[in-house]
Amino acid sequence: MSAEHAHSHGAGHISPVSLYVTIFLALMVLTAVTVGAAYVDLGIFNFSVAMLIASFKASLVIWYFMHVKYQSHLTKLTVATGLFFLAILLGMMLIDYTSKDLVPRLVPAQTDPMGEIRRPTH
């Protein structure tokens, strides 16, 4: 059976074990960087740095452990589309989260036309 014929019937790409060990070590180093970054006060950039490192780690997992690197363009497009819509949903969630006031506001007292405070009647 030729290599092209075997590939067309589902036989996937075989990566060397050294590649998986290298990716695993890279993930461990990035995990240590994430922990180290948690102890550094970067102000408003703490979240951005953590998300950047997490995104890089996720891309390594998707690209190599899920074998997307060796798949067709349609598979890559499907993964990219899913990530695009995930980014949209996370962006909308962050916009909603950051737009909320974290300190509850007091309801202003209502006054009548004479300037006296009205108490709510139940």
Backbone torsions as a table, in degrees:
resi	resn	phi	psi	omega
1	MET	NA	129.3	-178.7
2	SER	-75.2	161.4	-179.5
3	ALA	-64.7	-37.6	179.1
4	GLU	-65.8	-41.3	-179.5
5	HIS	-66.2	-41.9	179.5
6	ALA	-65.5	-37.8	-179.7
7	HIS	-67.1	-35.5	-178.2
8	SER	-72.9	-15.8	-179.9
9	HIS	-105.4	24.3	170.2
10	GLY	101.2	-5.6	176.8
11	ALA	-70.3	119.5	-174.2
12	GLY	-87.2	-178.7	178.2
13	HIS	-74.8	136.1	179.0
14	ILE	-105.1	118.3	-179.5
15	SER	-97.2	149.8	177.3
16	PRO	-69.4	151.7	-179.9
17	VAL	-61.3	-33.1	-179.5
18	SER	-60.5	-32.9	177.3
19	LEU	-64.3	-44.2	-180.0
20	TYR	-65.9	-38.1	177.7
21	VAL	-65.5	-41.9	178.9
22	THR	-62.6	-45.2	179.1
23	ILE	-64.7	-40.9	178.2
24	PHE	-61.1	-45.3	178.9
25	LEU	-64.2	-38.1	176.2
26	ALA	-62.4	-40.5	178.1
27	LEU	-65.4	-37.7	178.3
28	MET	-67.8	-40.7	177.3
29	VAL	-63.8	-43.6	179.2
30	LEU	-65.9	-33.0	174.9
31	THR	-65.0	-42.1	176.9
32	ALA	-64.0	-38.3	177.2
33	VAL	-64.2	-39.0	177.9
34	THR	-62.2	-45.6	179.0
35	VAL	-64.2	-43.3	178.3
36	GLY	-62.6	-39.3	179.5
37	ALA	-66.8	-26.4	179.1
38	ALA	-68.0	-24.7	-179.8
39	TYR	-91.2	-3.6	179.6
40	VAL	-103.0	129.2	179.3
41	ASP	-83.3	105.7	179.1
42	LEU	-104.3	10.8	179.5
43	GLY	67.4	-129.2	-177.2
44	ILE	-74.5	-6.9	-178.1
45	PHE	-92.5	-1.2	178.7
46	ASN	-55.5	-50.1	-178.2
47	PHE	-64.7	-41.8	-178.6
48	SER	-63.6	-42.3	179.3
49	VAL	-65.6	-44.1	179.0
50	ALA	-61.5	-41.7	179.7
51	MET	-69.5	-35.3	177.7
52	LEU	-64.2	-45.5	178.7
53	ILE	-64.9	-43.6	179.8
54	ALA	-63.7	-38.2	178.4
55	SER	-65.5	-39.9	178.3
56	PHE	-65.7	-41.3	177.8
57	LYS	-64.2	-42.4	178.9
58	ALA	-64.3	-38.0	179.8
59	SER	-67.2	-35.7	175.4
60	LEU	-63.0	-43.6	179.9
61	VAL	-63.8	-47.1	-179.2
62	ILE	-64.4	-46.2	-173.6
63	TRP	-66.5	-44.4	-173.3
64	TYR	-103.2	-52.0	-176.0
65	PHE	-71.4	-29.5	177.0
66	MET	-94.4	2.1	173.9
67	HIS	60.8	26.0	178.5
68	VAL	-66.6	-29.0	-179.7
69	LYS	-57.5	-33.2	-174.7
70	TYR	-101.3	8.3	-177.6
71	GLN	-92.6	178.8	-178.7
72	SER	-71.9	168.0	178.3
73	HIS	-64.5	-31.6	179.3
74	LEU	-65.6	-40.6	177.1
75	THR	-64.4	-43.1	178.5
76	LYS	-63.1	-39.4	177.9
77	LEU	-65.0	-39.8	178.7
78	THR	-63.1	-44.3	177.8
79	VAL	-63.8	-44.8	-179.9
80	ALA	-62.6	-39.5	178.7
81	THR	-64.3	-43.6	177.8
82	GLY	-61.3	-43.0	178.5
83	LEU	-66.8	-35.8	177.8
84	PHE	-61.8	-47.4	-179.8
85	PHE	-70.6	-31.5	173.7
86	LEU	-63.0	-42.1	178.2
87	ALA	-62.7	-39.8	177.5
88	ILE	-62.0	-47.7	-178.8
89	LEU	-64.9	-42.1	177.8
90	LEU	-65.7	-38.4	176.9
91	GLY	-62.3	-43.2	178.6
92	MET	-65.2	-38.7	177.9
93	MET	-64.8	-42.0	179.7
94	LEU	-67.5	-36.6	176.4
95	ILE	-62.3	-43.9	179.4
96	ASP	-65.4	-42.9	-177.7
97	TYR	-65.7	-44.5	-177.3
98	THR	-76.7	-16.6	-179.9
99	SER	-84.6	-11.7	179.8
100	LYS	-82.1	142.6	177.1
101	ASP	-81.3	123.3	-177.0
102	LEU	-76.3	-19.5	177.2
103	VAL	-102.2	121.2	-178.7
104	PRO	-64.0	136.8	179.2
105	ARG	-85.8	145.7	174.4
106	LEU	-80.7	140.8	177.8
107	VAL	-72.6	124.3	-179.3
108	PRO	-64.1	144.2	179.5
109	ALA	-67.0	140.1	178.4
110	GLN	-88.3	139.4	179.4
111	THR	-119.2	152.4	175.8
112	ASP	-87.8	175.1	-177.9
113	PRO	-58.4	-21.1	-179.7
114	MET	-88.0	-2.3	177.7
115	GLY	90.7	5.3	-179.8
116	GLU	-89.8	146.8	-178.8
117	ILE	-75.1	129.8	177.6
118	ARG	-96.7	136.2	174.9
119	ARG	-92.0	139.0	178.7
120	PRO	-65.3	139.3	177.8
121	THR	-104.3	136.5	-178.4
122	HIS	-109.8	NA	NA
